[in-house]
Amino acid sequence: MPTEVPRLAEAANVKVAAARIRTSVRVPIRAEDGSHVMTEMVSFNDLIDGLEHLAVIFKGALNQVNPLVRVHSECLTGDVFHSARCDCGPQCREAISMMRSQGGVLLYMRQEGRGIGLYNKLDAYVLQDTGMDTFEANRALNFQDDQRDYTPAAQMLLALGVRQVELLSNNPEKARQLQSMGIKVSRQLRTRVHLTEQNRRYLLAKIKHADHSIKLD
C-alpha cells in the first residue's frame, strides 16, 4: 500500500505559523512575448518542510486586498524544457502573463511530480508508457495520488501579509488546504486548457482522479 502522507491541512482550521522572510530581491523575468517584467523574488526561513520554496511578486500585489495567487508546483520537464507531456509549463507562463498586467503572487513550490521528486517522476513516465495513467503509475511506485502539502504555501502567504486570495488553479485540493489554514479563497479561477496530443491522457487523468476543473472538447 502507498505510504500515508500526513498533512496539517487534513484538520479543519489549523493554526499555521507564518514563515520569516529571508531575502527579497528584484529580478527581471521573461514574459511570453519575449520582453522582461520586473518581479520581487522572496525566500523564507522556518518553512515547515525545510524546502526552498520561492515567492515571485508582481507589481502592487501586496497592496491589493485580494491578490491573484498561483501555487505552482515545480516541473523541471515542463517549466524549463517545455515538455508536452503535461500542462505545467504553459500554466506557469499563463500566470506570469496575467500577473504582469494585474499584479499577483506566484508561489513556486519545490514539489516535483506532485511531491514524489524528479527521478521518481521519470520512473512514473516509464510506467505511463506501458499504458498506466499518471496516478496509476504513482501508486505502482508506492506513492499516494498526490504527496503535496500546501502548509508551506500558507506560511509564505502569511509572511507576506496575504490572507485573502483569488486562486489561479484547476485543482480543488489547493483551495481546500489553503482555506483550512486560514487563507480565504474568495474565488478560484481556472487556467486555460493547454491541450496537446501528448498530454490529453494526462489531463483526462487529472479530471478523473482529482476532480480538476478542466473542460476538454
Backbone hydrogen bonds in HBPLUS format (Angstrom, degrees):
<---DONOR---> <-ACCEPTOR-->    atom                        ^
c    i                          cat <-CA-CA->   ^        H-A-AA   ^      H-
h    n   atom  resd res      DA  || num        DHA   H-A  angle D-A-AA Bond
n    s   type  num  typ     dist DA aas  dist angle  dist       angle   num
A0010-GLU N   A0007-ARG O   3.15 MM   3  5.58 167.8  2.17 113.2 116.6     1
A0011-ALA N   A0008-LEU O   3.38 MM   3  6.35 162.1  2.41 124.8 126.3     2
A0014-VAL N   A0180-SER O   2.85 MM 166  6.15 131.0  2.09 152.4 164.7     3
A0019-ALA N   A0155-GLN O   3.30 MM 136  5.10 175.0  2.30 111.4 111.7     4
A0020-ARG N   A0045-ASN O   2.99 MM  25  5.07 170.7  1.99 141.1 144.2     5
A0045-ASN N   A0020-ARG O   2.68 MM  25  5.07 161.8  1.71 155.0 161.6     6
A0022-ARG N   A0043-SER O   2.82 MM  21  5.32 169.6  1.83 128.3 130.7     7
A0043-SER N   A0023-THR O   2.89 MM  20  5.22 157.6  1.94 147.3 154.7     8
A0025-VAL N   A0041-MET O   2.98 MM  16  5.42 157.0  2.03 146.2 153.4     9
A0041-MET N   A0025-VAL O   2.82 MM  16  5.42 163.5  1.84 163.8 158.2    10
A0027-VAL N   A0039-THR O   2.79 MM  12  5.29 159.2  1.84 140.7 147.9    11
A0039-THR N   A0027-VAL O   2.98 MM  12  5.29 149.2  2.08 123.4 133.2    12
A0029-ILE N   A0037-VAL O   2.87 MM   8  5.48 162.8  1.90 151.9 150.7    13
A0037-VAL N   A0029-ILE O   2.83 MM   8  5.48 157.8  1.88 156.8 162.2    14
A0031-ALA N   A0035-SER O   2.77 MM   4  5.57 171.2  1.77 164.3 166.1    15
A0034-GLY N   A0031-ALA O   3.02 MM   3  5.45 162.6  2.05 118.3 121.6    16
A0040-GLU N   A0057-ILE O   2.97 MM  17  5.02 156.0  2.03 140.1 147.8    17
A0057-ILE N   A0040-GLU O   2.83 MM  17  5.02 172.6  1.84 146.1 148.7    18
A0042-VAL N   A0055-ALA O   2.84 MM  13  5.09 160.8  1.88 151.2 157.0    19
A0055-ALA N   A0042-VAL O   3.06 MM  13  5.09 170.8  2.07 149.2 152.1    20
A0050-GLY N   A0047-LEU O   3.07 MM   3  5.38 155.4  2.13 111.5 119.3    21
A0054-LEU N   A0108-TYR O   3.05 MM  54  5.11 164.3  2.08 140.8 145.8    22
A0108-TYR N   A0054-LEU O   2.69 MM  54  5.11 157.1  1.74 163.6 167.1    23
A0056-VAL N   A0106-LEU O   2.76 MM  50  4.97 158.6  1.81 144.3 151.8    24
A0106-LEU N   A0056-VAL O   2.84 MM  50  4.97 170.7  1.84 151.8 152.4    25
A0058-PHE N   A0104-GLY O   2.85 MM  46  5.22 173.2  1.85 168.6 166.9    26
A0061-ALA N   A0058-PHE O   3.10 MM   3  5.94 161.4  2.14 149.5 150.5    27
A0063-ASN N   A0060-GLY O   3.06 MM   3  5.38 154.6  2.13 110.3 118.3    28
A0064-GLN N   A0061-ALA O   3.09 MM   3  5.34 162.1  2.12 108.8 114.3    29
A0166-GLU N   A0067-PRO O   2.97 MM  99  6.00 161.8  2.00 141.0 142.4    30
A0105-VAL N   A0068-LEU O   2.85 MM  37  6.34 152.1  1.92 156.2 165.5    31
A0069-VAL N   A0166-GLU O   2.78 MM  97  5.97 160.1  1.82 166.8 165.3    32
A0168-LEU N   A0069-VAL O   2.81 MM  99  5.99 169.7  1.82 158.4 161.0    33
A0070-ARG N   A0105-VAL O   3.02 MM  35  6.48 156.2  2.08 151.8 157.6    34
A0107-LEU N   A0070-ARG O   2.81 MM  37  6.08 160.4  1.85 160.2 167.0    35
A0072-HIS N   A0107-LEU O   2.80 MM  35  5.90 154.8  1.86 158.7 167.3    36
A0109-MET N   A0072-HIS O   2.81 MM  37  5.91 163.2  1.83 152.6 158.0    37
A0074-GLU N   A0109-MET O   2.69 MM  35  5.67 166.6  1.71 171.0 167.3    38
A0079-ASP N   A0075-CYS O   2.64 MM   4  5.47 161.6  1.68 162.9 169.4    39
A0080-VAL N   A0076-LEU O   3.10 MM   4  5.34 151.5  2.18 127.0 135.8    40
A0081-PHE N   A0076-LEU O   3.37 MM   5  6.83 154.2  2.44 153.7 161.0    41
A0083-SER N   A0077-THR O   2.86 MM   6  5.39 157.2  1.91 132.0 136.1    42
A0082-HIS N   A0078-GLY O   3.18 MM   4  4.45 125.3  2.50 109.1 113.6    43
A0091-GLN N   A0087-ASP O   3.08 MM   4  6.18 151.3  2.16 145.4 153.9    44
A0092-CYS N   A0088-CYS O   2.95 MM   4  6.23 156.9  2.00 155.1 161.3    45
A0093-ARG N   A0089-GLY O   2.98 MM   4  6.26 165.3  2.00 158.0 161.8    46
A0094-GLU N   A0090-PRO O   2.83 MM   4  5.94 148.1  1.94 142.4 151.7    47
A0095-ALA N   A0091-GLN O   2.99 MM   4  6.22 157.2  2.05 146.1 151.4    48
A0096-ILE N   A0092-CYS O   3.05 MM   4  6.38 158.1  2.10 149.2 154.9    49
A0097-SER N   A0093-ARG O   3.02 MM   4  6.22 157.4  2.07 144.9 150.7    50
A0098-MET N   A0094-GLU O   2.97 MM   4  6.26 160.8  2.01 153.9 158.5    51
A0099-MET N   A0095-ALA O   2.89 MM   4  6.03 166.6  1.90 155.3 159.1    52
A0100-ARG N   A0096-ILE O   2.88 MM   4  5.91 139.0  2.05 141.8 152.4    53
A0101-SER N   A0098-MET O   3.21 MM   3  5.60 130.7  2.47 101.8 112.7    54
A0102-GLN N   A0098-MET O   3.07 MM   4  6.30 153.2  2.15 148.1 156.4    55
A0103-GLY N   A0099-MET O   2.75 MM   4  4.32 139.5  1.91 124.2 126.7    56
A0111-GLN N   A0109-MET O   2.82 MM   2  5.50 134.2  2.03 107.7  93.2    57
A0115-GLY N   A0111-GLN O   3.16 MM   4  4.42 142.4  2.31 107.2 109.3    58
A0115-GLY N   A0112-GLU O   2.99 MM   3  5.27 128.7  2.26 101.8 115.8    59
A0117-GLY N   A0112-GLU O   2.97 MM   5  4.85 163.1  1.99 142.6 137.3    60
A0116-ILE N   A0113-GLY O   3.31 MM   3  5.30 161.1  2.34 102.3 107.6    61
A0147-GLN N   A0114-ARG O   2.89 MM  33  5.77 145.9  2.01 168.3 167.1    62
A0121-LYS N   A0117-GLY O   2.93 MM   4  6.07 144.3  2.06 142.2 153.2    63
A0122-LEU N   A0118-LEU O   3.02 MM   4  6.37 154.5  2.08 152.8 158.5    64
A0123-ASP N   A0119-TYR O   2.97 MM   4  6.33 151.0  2.06 145.0 153.7    65
A0124-ALA N   A0120-ASN O   2.84 MM   4  6.14 148.6  1.94 144.3 153.1    66
A0125-TYR N   A0121-LYS O   2.89 MM   4  6.27 143.2  2.03 143.3 153.9    67
A0126-VAL N   A0122-LEU O   3.17 MM   4  6.53 149.4  2.26 144.5 151.0    68
A0127-LEU N   A0123-ASP O   3.30 MM   4  6.73 154.5  2.37 144.5 150.3    69
A0128-GLN N   A0124-ALA O   2.84 MM   4  6.15 150.7  1.93 148.8 158.1    70
A0129-ASP N   A0125-TYR O   2.95 MM   4  6.24 142.0  2.10 145.7 155.3    71
A0129-ASP N   A0126-VAL O   3.18 MM   3  5.18 125.6  2.50  92.8 106.3    72
A0130-THR N   A0127-LEU O   2.97 MM   3  5.22 153.2  2.04 104.4 113.1    73
A0131-GLY N   A0128-GLN O   2.99 MM   3  5.21 161.4  2.03 108.2 114.1    74
A0137-ALA N   A0133-ASP O   2.93 MM   4  6.12 158.0  1.98 157.2 163.7    75
A0138-ASN N   A0134-THR O   3.17 MM   4  6.33 154.4  2.23 136.3 142.5    76
A0139-ARG N   A0135-PHE O   3.04 MM   4  6.33 159.5  2.08 150.0 155.3    77
A0140-ALA N   A0136-GLU O   2.96 MM   4  6.20 154.2  2.02 145.8 153.1    78
A0141-LEU N   A0137-ALA O   3.13 MM   4  6.41 132.1  2.37 139.5 151.6    79
A0141-LEU N   A0138-ASN O   3.10 MM   3  5.12 133.6  2.33  95.2 108.1    80
A0143-PHE N   A0138-ASN O   2.94 MM   5  5.28 156.0  1.99 143.0 144.6    81
A0142-ASN N   A0139-ARG O   2.84 MM   3  4.92 157.7  1.89 112.0 114.9    82
A0153-ALA N   A0150-TYR O   3.06 MM   3  5.12 120.6  2.43  97.5 112.5    83
A0154-ALA N   A0150-TYR O   3.14 MM   4  6.57 154.8  2.21 152.6 158.8    84
A0155-GLN N   A0151-THR O   2.94 MM   4  6.26 160.1  1.98 155.7 161.8    85
A0156-MET N   A0152-PRO O   2.91 MM   4  6.12 153.6  1.98 147.5 153.8    86
A0157-LEU N   A0153-ALA O   3.02 MM   4  6.28 162.5  2.05 150.5 154.7    87
A0158-LEU N   A0154-ALA O   2.96 MM   4  6.16 163.6  1.99 153.9 158.3    88
A0159-ALA N   A0155-GLN O   2.99 MM   4  6.19 152.9  2.07 143.2 150.8    89
A0160-LEU N   A0156-MET O   3.06 MM   4  6.34 138.5  2.23 142.2 153.3    90
A0160-LEU N   A0157-LEU O   3.09 MM   3  5.08 126.8  2.39  94.0 108.1    91
A0162-VAL N   A0157-LEU O   2.82 MM   5  5.01 161.6  1.85 153.6 147.6    92
A0161-GLY N   A0158-LEU O   3.00 MM   3  4.93 155.0  2.07 100.8 108.6    93
A0184-LYS N   A0163-ARG O   2.93 MM  21  6.17 155.7  1.99 152.0 144.0    94
A0165-VAL N   A0184-LYS O   2.83 MM  19  6.29 156.6  1.89 165.9 173.9    95
A0186-SER N   A0165-VAL O   2.91 MM  21  6.01 141.4  2.06 156.7 168.5    96
A0167-LEU N   A0187-ARG O   2.87 MM  20  6.29 148.6  1.97 164.1 166.6    97
A0189-LEU N   A0167-LEU O   2.72 MM  22  5.95 156.2  1.78 150.4 158.9    98
A0169-SER N   A0189-LEU O   2.85 MM  20  6.02 141.1  2.01 157.8 170.3    99
A0213-SER N   A0170-ASN O   2.91 MM  43  4.88 155.4  1.97 133.7 139.1   100
A0174-LYS N   A0171-ASN O   3.28 MM   3  5.83 139.3  2.46 111.6 119.9   101
A0176-ARG N   A0172-PRO O   3.00 MM   4  6.24 161.2  2.03 150.4 156.3   102
A0177-GLN N   A0173-GLU O   2.95 MM   4  6.08 170.7  1.96 151.9 153.7   103
A0178-LEU N   A0174-LYS O   3.05 MM   4  6.19 170.2  2.06 152.2 155.4   104
A0179-GLN N   A0175-ALA O   2.97 MM   4  6.05 166.4  1.99 152.6 156.5   105
A0180-SER N   A0176-ARG O   3.04 MM   4  6.20 149.1  2.14 144.9 153.5   106
A0181-MET N   A0178-LEU O   3.07 MM   3  5.28 144.7  2.20 101.5 112.1   107
A0183-ILE N   A0178-LEU O   3.03 MM   5  5.26 160.1  2.07 147.5 141.3   108
A0182-GLY N   A0179-GLN O   3.19 MM   3  5.22 160.5  2.22 111.3 109.7   109
A0199-ASN N   A0196-THR O   3.28 MM   3  5.30 137.2  2.48  96.0 106.8   110
A0203-LEU N   A0199-ASN O   2.95 MM   4  6.25 159.8  1.99 161.1 165.8   111
A0204-LEU N   A0200-ARG O   2.95 MM   4  6.19 163.2  1.98 154.9 159.8   112
A0205-ALA N   A0201-ARG O   2.94 MM   4  6.09 148.1  2.04 140.8 149.3   113
A0206-LYS N   A0202-TYR O   3.09 MM   4  6.42 149.4  2.19 145.0 152.6   114
A0207-ILE N   A0203-LEU O   3.10 MM   4  6.42 150.1  2.19 147.1 155.1   115
A0208-LYS N   A0204-LEU O   2.92 MM   4  6.15 164.4  1.95 150.0 154.4   116
A0209-HIS N   A0205-ALA O   2.86 MM   4  5.84 174.8  1.86 154.8 156.6   117
A0210-ALA N   A0206-LYS O   3.07 MM   4  5.21 145.7  2.19 122.4 132.2   118
A0212-HIS N   A0206-LYS O   3.26 MM   6  5.70 174.2  2.26 125.6 126.2   119
A0211-ASP N   A0207-ILE O   3.21 MM   4  4.63 130.5  2.47 117.9 119.4   120
A0214-ILE N   A0212-HIS O   2.97 MM   2  5.67 133.0  2.19 104.1  90.5   121
